[in-house]
Amino acid sequence: MKAKKILFVFGTRPEALKLAPLILSAQRNRALKVYTCLTAQHRQMVDQVLELFKIRPDFDLNIMTEGQTLSSLTQKVLESLDPILRKLKPGFILVQGDTTTAFAAALQGFYHRIPVAHVEAGLRSFNKLHPYPEEINRVLISRIADYHFAPTQEAAKNLLKEGVSSQTIFVTGNTVVDALKLIRPKLHHFNSLVFKRIDFTKRIILVTAHRRENFGKPILEICRAMKAISEGYPDTEIVYPVHLNPNIKDVVFQKLGNNPRIHLLPPLSYTEFLVLMDRSYLILTDSGGIQEEAPSFGKPVLVMREVSERNEGIHLGVAKLVGTSFNKITSESKRLLDNPKAYQKMVMSKNPYGDGHSSERILKIILKYLS
């Protein structure tokens, strides 16, 4: 039997990370001819993940430019992907998550009448500006996609409420847990010179903040809170890998630079970041992916956003929404630093987002529908 063509399209580190276990599983299946297309929406960070999983894209669109806008990014993906789809004619296009790459690839798939499968479908914050532009991207992808791989029952319910046919929705778990399962055994043997100035005998507070909706006043409030926590707790060290976007980087280095207990690091490889997560005491973040990964390490997460589309962890109590106000961030951080019972209540070793077998489930569904 002739192998069926499927095409994975991705452009950022989270997409590559969450698709990698599925790509590797699909490549091992003789019934499939797997192609991968990298838009390189985030060049350096996505390359790190591809190297980690030994994935070499069949198509590299290399569209990233300095100061790129959302409209120019969307246009480049649409224009660059068009000739590839015309020539390749895959039986399936798979996109992941909520990026501009994922939305534009899904739209181009629709234009070419190619079935689109959406990995990590159904996440909703119900606020189109938080996160921006991700919330609208994932809503639009759901209108386009033919198959919806929802990570949780809550995500599946969101899709049903929007009128998506139940026959096209599959609850699979989140593939990020599959990725962690592949990588985690390597962490104990991993060392990096990036960490040499960090005193791991102290309680490490890992911080990430990069979202567009946190540009301006929110990032100033976050920086003010980090400074206050650092000054109030000499037994802690704050480690902050800083995003390269000047709207974040310039502010963070201006407000938090030259502090011996606040380590402003360049963007880390995924393995380096997981090592930090594993060795941290507490995580403060505006990231969606970290909310999914941290429970596997038993680390409490304070989410510096107004809303979250990953409510399972919040409902379980392993994560808490704190927004971006100085008072809320500092008060909730102090509560966990001062109160061992409150801290222990947020620690969980079981991950509510997956069991490490999501890729297997998705692959089985793809094979069924291709045949």
C-alpha positions as a printed Julia matrix, in Angstrom:
371×3 Matrix{Float64}:
   0.0    0.0    0.0
   1.27   3.44  -0.93
   2.26   5.56   2.07
  -0.01   8.54   2.78
   1.51  12.02   2.82
   1.06  14.2    5.91
   2.55  17.64   6.48
   3.43  19.23   9.84
   3.69  23.03   9.78
   5.22  24.9   12.74
   7.26  28.01  13.44
   7.98  28.51  17.15
   9.66  26.57  19.94
   6.41  25.53  21.69
   4.98  24.22  18.43
   8.13  22.26  17.59
   8.32  20.88  21.12
   4.73  19.7   21.21
   4.78  18.28  17.69
   8.18  16.57  18.01
   6.94  13.37  19.75
   4.14  13.08  17.19
   6.5   13.69  14.25
   8.93  11.05  15.53
   6.11   8.52  16.02
   4.7    9.23  12.56
   8.14   8.88  10.94
   8.4    5.36  12.36
   5.11   4.31  10.75
   5.47   2.8    7.28
   1.92   3.75   6.33
   2.89   7.43   6.4
   5.18   9.65   4.36
   5.97  12.48   6.76
   6.94  15.99   5.67
   7.8   18.89   7.96
   7.61  22.59   7.14
   9.31  25.13   9.39
   8.26  28.76   8.97
  10.93  29.84  11.51
   8.61  32.45  13.0
  11.12  32.32  15.91
  14.39  31.24  14.33
  16.91  30.63  17.11
  14.54  29.21  19.69
  12.87  26.74  17.36
  16.22  25.49  16.02
  17.22  24.45  19.54
  14.24  22.09  19.8
  14.77  20.61  16.34
  18.38  19.85  17.25
  17.3   18.28  20.54
  14.91  15.87  18.78
  17.07  15.45  15.65
  14.33  16.68  13.32
  15.43  18.19  10.01
  12.65  20.12   8.23
  11.9   19.24   4.63
  10.95  22.86   3.99
  12.45  25.85   5.79
  10.63  29.06   4.91
  12.95  31.18   7.1
  10.47  34.05   7.26
  11.6   35.73  10.5
  12.67  39.36  10.19
  13.55  41.92  12.84
  10.55  43.91  14.01
   8.11  41.72  12.09
   4.4   42.56  12.35
   1.52  40.14  12.68
   0.15  41.11   9.28
   3.49  40.69   7.49
   4.03  37.36   9.27
   0.62  36.06   8.2
   1.22  37.2    4.62
   4.63  35.51   4.43
   3.31  32.18   5.73
   0.41  32.21   3.27
   2.57  33.12   0.28
   5.45  30.76   1.13
   3.24  27.78   1.88
   1.1   28.05  -1.25
   3.57  26.53  -3.77
   4.51  23.76  -1.31
   0.9   22.63  -0.97
   0.34  22.82  -4.71
   3.27  20.5   -5.35
   3.06  18.19  -2.33
  -0.72  17.68  -2.09
  -0.63  16.07   1.38
  -3.59  14.1    2.7
  -3.43  15.95   6.02
  -1.96  19.17   7.4
  -1.22  19.21  11.13
  -0.86  22.45  13.07
  -0.38  22.97  16.77
  -1.61  25.53  19.25
  -2.35  29.17  18.65
   0.47  30.89  16.76
   0.23  33.03  13.65
   1.99  30.19  11.8
  -0.69  27.71  12.91
  -3.55  29.99  11.88
  -2.06  30.9    8.48
  -1.17  27.27   7.72
  -4.69  26.14   8.6
  -6.16  28.85   6.37
  -3.9   27.86   3.48
  -4.9   24.23   3.99
  -8.54  25.27   3.68
  -7.79  27.22   0.51
  -6.28  24.05  -0.98
  -9.13  21.84   0.31
  -6.7   19.78   2.38
  -8.03  18.4    5.71
  -6.54  20.23   8.7
  -5.9   18.59  12.08
  -5.43  20.86  15.09
  -3.25  19.58  17.93
  -4.09  21.2   21.3
  -7.53  22.32  20.15
 -10.23  23.95  22.27
  -8.21  26.1   24.67
 -10.1   29.3   25.46
  -9.63  32.32  27.71
 -12.83  33.94  26.32
 -11.04  37.28  26.1
  -9.85  38.13  22.6
  -7.11  40.45  23.89
  -5.72  38.04  26.53
  -3.65  36.38  25.2
  -3.19  38.51  22.1
  -3.27  37.42  19.29
  -3.36  33.78  20.38
  -6.99  33.66  21.54
  -8.35  34.74  18.15
  -5.84  32.5   16.33
  -7.13  29.37  18.07
 -10.8   30.35  17.65
 -10.24  30.84  13.9
  -8.3   27.57  13.59
 -11.25  25.77  15.2
 -13.57  27.18  12.52
 -11.22  25.85   9.82
  -9.99  22.52  11.21
 -11.55  19.18  10.27
 -10.14  17.24  13.23
  -9.67  18.61  16.74
  -7.25  16.95  19.16
  -8.3   18.42  22.5
  -5.82  18.0   25.37
  -8.51  17.84  28.09
 -12.24  17.32  28.61
 -12.61  21.03  29.36
 -11.08  21.92  25.98
 -13.44  19.46  24.27
 -16.45  21.06  26.01
 -15.38  24.48  24.73
 -15.45  23.16  21.17
 -18.85  21.53  21.61
 -20.29  24.81  22.92
 -19.05  26.49  19.74
 -20.9   24.01  17.56
 -18.0   21.78  16.55
 -19.23  18.26  15.72
 -18.51  15.76  18.48
 -17.45  13.25  15.8
 -14.43  15.43  14.96
 -13.29  16.04  18.58
 -10.87  13.66  20.28
  -9.57  14.05  23.85
  -5.93  12.95  23.62
  -4.01  14.67  26.42
  -1.27  17.19  25.75
   1.76  16.11  23.74
   4.04  18.31  25.88
   3.92  15.56  28.51
   5.14  13.12  25.84
   8.04  15.49  25.1
   8.95  15.72  28.79
   8.89  11.93  29.01
  11.49  11.75  26.23
  13.74  14.5   27.61
  13.55  14.16  31.38
  15.96  11.2   31.75
  18.69  13.36  30.2
  18.35  16.22  32.7
  20.3   14.63  35.54
  23.45  14.43  33.39
  23.09  17.93  31.99
  25.21  20.87  33.1
  25.49  24.38  31.68
  27.93  27.24  32.19
  24.92  29.57  32.1
  24.12  28.49  35.66
  27.56  29.04  37.19
  26.62  32.24  39.07
  23.37  30.89  40.49
  23.47  29.73  44.11
  21.29  26.63  44.07
  21.57  26.26  47.87
  19.0   29.08  47.99
  15.37  28.92  46.95
  15.24  29.57  43.21
  12.35  31.61  41.83
  12.09  31.06  38.09
  10.47  33.92  36.18
   9.35  34.28  32.57
   7.33  37.15  31.08
   7.07  37.88  27.39
   3.46  38.19  26.21
   2.34  41.14  24.11
  -0.45  42.04  26.52
   2.21  42.49  29.22
   4.14  45.15  27.28
   4.15  48.58  28.91
   2.78  49.0   32.44
   2.37  45.26  33.22
   6.07  44.45  32.68
   7.0   47.47  34.85
   4.78  46.11  37.63
   6.32  42.63  37.24
   9.84  44.07  37.49
   8.91  46.1   40.57
   7.54  42.96  42.22
  10.69  40.94  41.41
  12.86  43.64  42.96
  10.75  43.73  46.13
  10.78  39.94  46.51
  14.54  39.83  46.01
  15.1   42.52  48.64
  12.69  40.93  51.13
  14.01  37.36  50.91
  17.83  37.05  51.05
  17.48  33.24  50.97
  16.1   33.4   47.4
  17.58  34.0   43.98
  15.5   35.06  41.01
  16.4   33.57  37.64
  14.81  35.28  34.65
  15.6   34.13  31.07
  14.71  37.32  29.21
  12.88  37.31  25.89
  14.71  39.1   23.06
  11.79  41.37  22.17
  12.97  44.94  23.01
   9.58  45.72  24.58
  10.56  43.23  27.28
  14.35  43.09  27.2
  15.02  46.84  27.41
  12.66  47.34  30.35
  13.83  44.29  32.3
  17.54  45.11  32.03
  16.91  48.73  32.94
  14.84  47.87  36.04
  16.49  44.65  37.26
  20.08  44.79  35.95
  23.12  44.83  38.28
  21.35  42.97  41.09
  23.52  40.12  42.44
  20.51  37.96  43.34
  18.53  38.54  40.15
  20.05  36.63  37.24
  18.96  37.95  33.85
  19.85  35.22  31.4
  19.7   35.06  27.61
  17.03  32.76  26.12
  17.85  29.22  27.18
  17.78  25.95  25.3
  14.78  23.83  26.23
  16.96  21.4   28.15
  18.54  24.23  30.14
  15.11  25.59  30.92
  13.84  22.21  32.13
  16.87  21.88  34.4
  16.02  25.26  35.9
  12.39  24.27  36.3
  13.41  21.04  38.01
  15.71  22.9   40.44
  13.4   25.81  41.17
  11.29  26.34  44.26
   8.6   28.51  42.7
   7.69  29.64  39.17
   6.18  32.98  38.14
   5.19  33.12  34.49
   2.87  34.45  31.81
   3.58  31.38  29.65
   0.92  28.84  28.75
   3.3   25.94  28.19
   4.95  26.28  31.59
   1.56  25.87  33.24
   1.39  22.47  31.53
   4.97  21.41  32.27
   5.43  22.52  35.89
   3.05  19.94  37.45
   5.3   17.16  36.13
   8.06  18.63  38.3
   5.81  19.32  41.29
   6.4   23.09  41.12
   3.77  25.69  42.13
   3.03  28.27  39.44
   1.83  31.84  39.87
   0.36  32.92  36.53
   1.01  36.6   35.79
  -1.99  37.04  33.52
  -5.56  38.22  33.95
  -7.09  35.05  32.47
  -5.86  31.57  31.56
  -7.01  29.06  28.97
  -5.44  26.27  31.03
  -7.83  26.13  33.95
  -7.33  22.49  34.87
  -4.19  23.3   36.87
  -5.88  26.3   38.5
  -8.9   24.19  39.51
  -6.59  21.55  40.97
  -4.68  24.22  42.89
  -1.25  23.64  41.31
  -1.4   27.04  39.62
  -2.91  30.37  40.62
  -3.83  33.47  38.61
  -2.21  36.55  40.13
  -2.47  39.09  37.31
   0.22  41.72  36.79
  -0.3   44.08  39.71
   2.64  44.64  42.05
   0.52  43.99  45.15
  -0.98  40.69  44.0
   2.3   39.26  42.69
   4.22  40.12  45.87
   1.5   39.02  48.29
   1.0   35.62  46.64
   4.75  35.06  46.34
   5.27  35.92  50.01
   2.47  33.55  51.0
   4.25  30.64  49.35
   7.68  31.69  50.63
   6.46  32.15  54.23
   3.88  29.41  54.61
   5.1   25.8   54.08
   1.53  24.47  54.31
   0.3   26.81  51.57
   3.31  25.84  49.46
   2.82  22.11  49.96
  -0.84  22.41  49.02
   0.21  23.53  45.52
   2.75  20.76  44.96
   1.56  17.87  42.82
   3.49  15.15  41.03
   0.65  14.06  38.73
   0.16  16.18  35.62
  -3.51  17.01  34.86
  -2.68  17.71  31.22
  -1.5   14.31  30.01
  -0.01  10.88  30.67
   2.75  10.74  28.04
   0.72   8.75  25.47
  -1.01  11.58  23.6
   1.03  11.13  20.39
   0.02   7.48  20.17
  -3.66   8.38  20.39
  -3.38  11.13  17.78
  -1.44   8.93  15.37
  -4.02   6.16  15.65
  -6.82   8.6   14.77
  -4.85  10.04  11.81
  -4.21   6.55  10.41
  -7.86   5.62  10.76
  -9.1    8.63   8.82
  -6.42   8.44   6.14
  -7.39   4.87   5.4
